Amino acid sequence: MIKDNSRPSIIEANSFYLFIGIILLTLGSYVQSKGVYSGLLITEYIIILAPTLFYLKMRGFSLRKVLRLNKVSLKQALLIPLIVIFSYPIGTFFNYLMIIVLNYFGKISPNPVPIPESGGEMIIGLLVVALSAGICEEVMFRGFVMKAYEKLGMKSSIVYSALLFGLFHFNIQNLLGPIYLGLIFGYMVYKTDSIFAAMIGHTANNAFALLLGMLVTKIEVDPELAADVVASGVVSDTLTMLLGAIGIGIIAVICGVIVFFLLKLLPEPKKNIVENPESNIQTETEYSIHEGAEGSIKEGIVSYIPVFIVILIFIYGTYMFFKA
């Protein structure tokens, strides 16, 4: 049993992150190759969620404190999906920029998650791809990981958890989008002091992506072309790609302004509101700038070795993909 049961250390979170990452790349890849939906269920609940909860309980951490198991209000629950929907074009824009760059180096892989073609497949997709990922991945990243990095301060914990979340997809084509969304999810968790905010947001994002993909495939165009566009976002003509990036970029900027104001409107729990108007987000531990500075000094480079290993694995996997 540990004395401070409010949050784990950074080295604990990073080591656990490396362990789950290796299991994901080995066992996770294997089960998903045997069946996408069944493999995703195994990945989310058995590889990600179960070990996270087991570790936290085994080490004696308070799940309520680490995971921020606090209620969200009706207004919060209604605003969060709206924030995510307007955030979607921004994440898409970042991924599109990456795809444009990668297009000059080699092939672009299709999306491994199948796009629903019927109502039945959509329901399965919503349960497996949207809801399951929204619950399991948020417990690990906006729960375990972000709480550990809280020692470095609020902003650092949001940024680091978002970066690790993006890397965890082990797909360079889908790196920048998840990092951006991770920032949004993390901020919403701190604003509401509830992990349920991130779960709702993550689920809404994946559900919107499935719905949008299904609608695009229904458009009366060349089926093969539509499938390619939805799966990878790649258009062969360079000029068309650049024009597409400009168009998506304009939409992303507009949506970014809307997201900014919606986040401002997102209400906070009464207990989190403090007198300082410049910083009205407080966590249950009420950490300070001095605590963050002390935490950064105590956490040596050894704490980040697991992350460096994950980055090397990510780089190697990307290299092998384009080499193939």
C-alpha positions as CSV (number, residue, x, y, z in Angstrom):
1,M,0.0,0.0,0.0
2,I,1.2,3.5,-0.7
3,K,0.9,6.7,1.3
4,D,-0.3,9.0,-1.4
5,N,-3.2,7.3,-3.1
6,S,-4.2,10.2,-5.2
7,R,-1.9,9.7,-8.2
8,P,0.8,7.5,-9.5
9,S,4.3,8.6,-10.4
10,I,5.5,9.6,-13.9
11,I,7.8,6.6,-14.2
12,E,5.0,4.3,-13.2
13,A,2.7,5.7,-15.9
14,N,5.5,5.7,-18.6
15,S,6.5,2.1,-17.8
16,F,2.9,1.0,-17.8
17,Y,2.5,2.8,-21.1
18,L,5.4,1.0,-22.7
19,F,4.1,-2.4,-21.4
20,I,0.6,-1.9,-22.8
21,G,2.1,-0.5,-26.1
22,I,4.1,-3.7,-26.6
23,I,1.1,-5.9,-25.8
24,L,-1.0,-3.8,-28.3
25,L,1.5,-4.3,-31.1
26,T,1.8,-8.0,-30.5
27,L,-1.3,-9.6,-29.1
28,G,-3.5,-6.7,-30.1
29,S,-2.4,-6.8,-33.8
30,Y,-2.9,-10.6,-33.8
31,V,-6.4,-10.6,-32.5
32,Q,-7.5,-7.7,-34.7
33,S,-6.1,-9.6,-37.8
34,K,-8.4,-12.5,-36.9
35,G,-11.5,-10.2,-36.7
36,V,-11.6,-6.4,-36.6
37,Y,-14.5,-6.0,-34.2
38,S,-13.8,-8.9,-31.9
39,G,-10.1,-7.9,-31.9
40,L,-11.0,-4.3,-31.0
41,L,-13.1,-5.5,-28.1
42,I,-10.2,-7.7,-26.8
43,T,-7.8,-4.8,-27.3
44,E,-9.9,-2.2,-25.5
45,Y,-11.2,-4.2,-22.6
46,I,-8.6,-6.9,-22.0
47,I,-5.4,-5.2,-23.2
48,I,-6.1,-1.6,-22.2
49,L,-8.9,-1.2,-19.6
50,A,-8.5,-4.3,-17.4
51,P,-4.7,-4.0,-16.8
52,T,-5.1,-0.2,-16.1
53,L,-7.8,-0.8,-13.4
54,F,-6.0,-3.8,-12.0
55,Y,-2.7,-1.9,-11.7
56,L,-4.3,1.1,-10.0
57,K,-6.2,-1.1,-7.5
58,M,-3.2,-3.4,-6.9
59,R,-1.0,-0.3,-6.0
60,G,-3.7,1.0,-3.7
61,F,-4.6,4.1,-5.7
62,S,-8.0,5.7,-5.2
63,L,-9.8,5.2,-8.5
64,R,-12.1,8.1,-7.7
65,K,-9.2,10.5,-7.4
66,V,-7.0,9.1,-10.2
67,L,-9.8,8.8,-12.7
68,R,-11.8,11.8,-11.5
69,L,-15.0,9.8,-11.3
70,N,-17.2,12.8,-10.8
71,K,-20.5,13.5,-12.4
72,V,-21.0,15.9,-15.4
73,S,-23.9,18.2,-15.5
74,L,-26.6,18.1,-18.3
75,K,-25.2,21.3,-19.8
76,Q,-21.7,19.9,-19.9
77,A,-23.0,16.6,-21.4
78,L,-24.7,18.6,-24.2
79,L,-21.9,21.0,-24.9
80,I,-19.1,18.3,-25.1
81,P,-20.4,16.5,-28.3
82,L,-20.8,19.9,-29.9
83,I,-17.3,20.9,-29.1
84,V,-16.0,17.6,-30.5
85,I,-18.0,17.9,-33.7
86,F,-16.5,21.3,-34.4
87,S,-13.1,19.9,-33.4
88,Y,-13.3,17.1,-36.0
89,P,-12.4,19.2,-39.0
90,I,-9.4,20.5,-37.2
91,G,-8.1,17.1,-36.4
92,T,-8.8,16.1,-40.0
93,F,-6.8,19.0,-41.3
94,F,-3.8,18.0,-39.2
95,N,-4.0,14.5,-40.5
96,Y,-4.4,15.7,-44.0
97,L,-1.3,17.8,-43.8
98,M,0.6,14.7,-42.6
99,I,-0.8,12.6,-45.5
100,I,0.3,15.2,-48.0
101,V,3.9,15.0,-46.7
102,L,3.9,11.2,-46.5
103,N,2.5,10.9,-50.0
104,Y,5.9,12.0,-51.4
105,F,7.7,9.2,-49.5
106,G,5.6,6.1,-50.3
107,K,2.2,4.5,-50.1
108,I,-0.6,5.5,-47.8
109,S,-2.4,2.7,-45.9
110,P,-6.2,2.4,-45.8
111,N,-8.1,2.9,-42.5
112,P,-8.0,-0.5,-40.7
113,V,-11.4,0.2,-39.1
114,P,-14.2,-0.8,-41.6
115,I,-16.7,1.8,-42.6
116,P,-20.3,0.8,-41.8
117,E,-22.4,0.1,-44.8
118,S,-25.7,-0.7,-43.1
119,G,-27.6,0.2,-40.0
120,G,-26.6,-3.0,-38.3
121,E,-22.9,-2.4,-38.9
122,M,-23.3,1.1,-37.7
123,I,-24.7,-0.1,-34.4
124,I,-21.8,-2.5,-34.0
125,G,-19.4,0.3,-34.9
126,L,-20.9,2.6,-32.4
127,L,-20.6,0.0,-29.6
128,V,-17.1,-1.2,-30.5
129,V,-15.2,1.6,-32.2
130,A,-16.9,4.6,-30.5
131,L,-18.2,3.6,-27.0
132,S,-15.5,1.0,-26.1
133,A,-12.6,3.2,-27.2
134,G,-14.2,6.2,-25.5
135,I,-14.3,4.3,-22.2
136,C,-11.2,2.2,-22.2
137,E,-8.6,4.6,-23.7
138,E,-9.8,7.5,-21.6
139,V,-9.3,5.6,-18.4
140,M,-5.7,5.0,-19.4
141,F,-4.8,8.4,-20.9
142,R,-7.0,11.1,-19.3
143,G,-7.1,9.0,-16.1
144,F,-3.9,7.1,-15.3
145,V,-1.4,9.0,-17.5
146,M,-2.7,12.5,-17.1
147,K,-3.0,12.2,-13.4
148,A,0.6,11.1,-13.1
149,Y,1.9,14.0,-15.2
150,E,-0.2,16.4,-13.1
151,K,2.9,16.7,-11.0
152,L,4.4,18.9,-13.7
153,G,1.4,21.2,-13.8
154,M,-2.0,21.3,-15.5
155,K,-0.8,22.3,-19.0
156,S,2.1,19.8,-19.0
157,S,-0.2,17.0,-18.0
158,I,-2.6,17.8,-20.8
159,V,0.1,18.1,-23.4
160,Y,2.1,15.0,-22.4
161,S,-1.0,12.8,-22.2
162,A,-2.1,14.0,-25.6
163,L,1.3,13.3,-27.2
164,L,1.4,9.8,-25.7
165,F,-2.2,9.2,-26.9
166,G,-1.2,10.2,-30.4
167,L,1.9,7.9,-30.4
168,F,-0.3,5.0,-29.0
169,H,-2.1,4.7,-32.3
170,F,1.2,3.6,-33.9
171,N,0.2,5.2,-37.2
172,I,2.0,8.2,-38.5
173,Q,-1.0,9.0,-40.8
174,N,-3.2,9.2,-37.7
175,L,-0.8,11.0,-35.4
176,L,-1.5,14.7,-35.4
177,G,-5.3,14.4,-35.3
178,P,-5.3,12.3,-32.1
179,I,-2.8,14.6,-30.5
180,Y,-5.0,17.6,-31.1
181,L,-8.1,15.7,-29.8
182,G,-6.1,14.5,-26.8
183,L,-5.5,18.2,-26.0
184,I,-9.2,18.9,-26.2
185,F,-10.2,15.9,-24.1
186,G,-7.6,16.7,-21.5
187,Y,-8.7,20.3,-21.2
188,M,-12.4,19.2,-20.9
189,V,-11.4,16.8,-18.1
190,Y,-9.8,19.6,-16.1
191,K,-12.6,22.0,-16.9
192,T,-15.2,19.6,-15.6
193,D,-13.1,17.7,-13.1
194,S,-14.5,14.5,-14.6
195,I,-13.2,11.8,-16.8
196,F,-16.7,11.3,-18.1
197,A,-16.2,14.5,-20.1
198,A,-13.4,12.8,-22.1
199,M,-15.4,9.6,-22.5
200,I,-18.3,11.5,-23.9
201,G,-16.1,13.5,-26.2
202,H,-14.1,10.5,-27.4
203,T,-17.2,8.5,-28.1
204,A,-18.8,11.4,-29.9
205,N,-15.7,11.9,-32.1
206,N,-15.5,8.2,-33.2
207,A,-19.3,8.1,-33.7
208,F,-19.2,11.2,-35.9
209,A,-16.3,9.7,-37.9
210,L,-18.2,6.5,-38.5
211,L,-21.4,8.4,-39.5
212,L,-19.4,10.7,-41.8
213,G,-17.6,7.8,-43.4
214,M,-20.9,6.0,-44.0
215,L,-22.5,9.1,-45.6
216,V,-19.5,9.7,-47.9
217,T,-19.6,6.1,-49.2
218,K,-23.3,6.6,-50.0
219,I,-22.5,9.5,-52.4
220,E,-23.1,8.7,-56.0
221,V,-19.5,8.7,-57.2
222,D,-17.0,6.1,-58.3
223,P,-17.1,3.5,-55.5
224,E,-13.4,2.8,-55.6
225,L,-12.5,6.5,-55.5
226,A,-14.9,7.1,-52.7
227,A,-13.5,4.2,-50.7
228,D,-9.9,5.4,-51.2
229,V,-10.7,9.0,-50.2
230,V,-12.5,7.9,-47.0
231,A,-9.9,5.3,-46.1
232,S,-6.8,7.3,-46.6
233,G,-7.7,10.9,-47.5
234,V,-5.3,10.7,-50.5
235,V,-6.0,12.3,-53.8
236,S,-3.4,11.5,-56.5
237,D,-3.2,15.0,-58.0
238,T,-0.8,17.2,-56.0
239,L,-2.7,20.4,-56.9
240,T,-6.0,18.9,-55.8
241,M,-4.4,17.9,-52.6
242,L,-3.1,21.3,-51.9
243,L,-6.4,23.0,-52.8
244,G,-8.1,20.4,-50.5
245,A,-5.7,21.4,-47.7
246,I,-6.5,25.1,-48.2
247,G,-10.3,24.3,-48.1
248,I,-10.1,22.1,-45.1
249,G,-7.7,24.6,-43.5
250,I,-10.3,27.5,-43.8
251,I,-13.0,25.3,-42.3
252,A,-10.6,24.3,-39.5
253,V,-9.9,27.9,-38.6
254,I,-13.6,28.7,-38.5
255,C,-14.2,25.7,-36.4
256,G,-11.3,26.5,-34.2
257,V,-12.8,29.9,-33.3
258,I,-16.2,28.2,-32.5
259,V,-14.4,25.5,-30.4
260,F,-12.6,28.2,-28.4
261,F,-15.8,30.0,-27.5
262,L,-17.6,26.7,-26.7
263,L,-14.8,25.7,-24.3
264,K,-15.3,29.0,-22.6
265,L,-19.0,28.2,-22.2
266,L,-18.3,24.8,-20.7
267,P,-19.4,25.2,-17.1
268,E,-17.2,24.1,-14.2
269,P,-18.2,22.4,-11.0
270,K,-18.8,25.0,-8.3
271,K,-16.0,23.6,-6.1
272,N,-13.5,24.2,-8.9
273,I,-14.2,28.0,-9.3
274,V,-11.5,30.1,-7.5
275,E,-11.2,33.8,-7.0
276,N,-8.3,34.3,-9.5
277,P,-10.1,35.0,-12.9
278,E,-6.9,34.3,-14.9
279,S,-6.8,30.7,-13.8
280,N,-10.2,29.3,-12.7
281,I,-9.3,25.6,-13.2
282,Q,-8.3,23.8,-10.0
283,T,-7.9,20.1,-9.4
284,E,-8.8,18.2,-6.3
285,T,-5.1,18.2,-5.2
286,E,-4.8,22.0,-5.9
287,Y,-1.2,21.8,-7.1
288,S,0.8,24.9,-7.5
289,I,3.5,26.3,-9.8
290,H,6.0,25.5,-7.2
291,E,4.8,21.9,-6.9
292,G,5.1,21.5,-10.7
293,A,8.7,22.9,-10.6
294,E,9.7,20.5,-7.8
295,G,8.1,17.6,-9.6
296,S,10.0,18.3,-12.8
297,I,13.3,18.3,-10.8
298,K,12.5,15.0,-9.0
299,E,11.5,13.2,-12.1
300,G,14.8,12.3,-13.8
301,I,15.5,11.3,-17.3
302,V,15.1,7.6,-16.3
303,S,11.4,8.2,-15.9
304,Y,11.1,9.0,-19.6
305,I,13.1,6.0,-21.0
306,P,9.9,4.0,-21.6
307,V,8.6,6.8,-23.7
308,F,11.8,7.0,-25.7
309,I,11.5,3.3,-26.4
310,V,7.9,3.8,-27.6
311,I,9.1,6.6,-29.9
312,L,11.8,4.4,-31.3
313,I,9.3,1.6,-32.0
314,F,7.0,4.2,-33.6
315,I,9.9,5.4,-35.9
316,Y,11.0,1.9,-36.7
317,G,7.4,0.8,-37.6
318,T,7.0,3.8,-39.8
319,Y,10.3,3.1,-41.6
320,M,9.4,-0.5,-42.1
321,F,5.9,0.4,-43.5
322,F,7.3,2.7,-46.2
323,K,10.2,0.4,-46.9
324,A,7.7,-2.5,-47.7
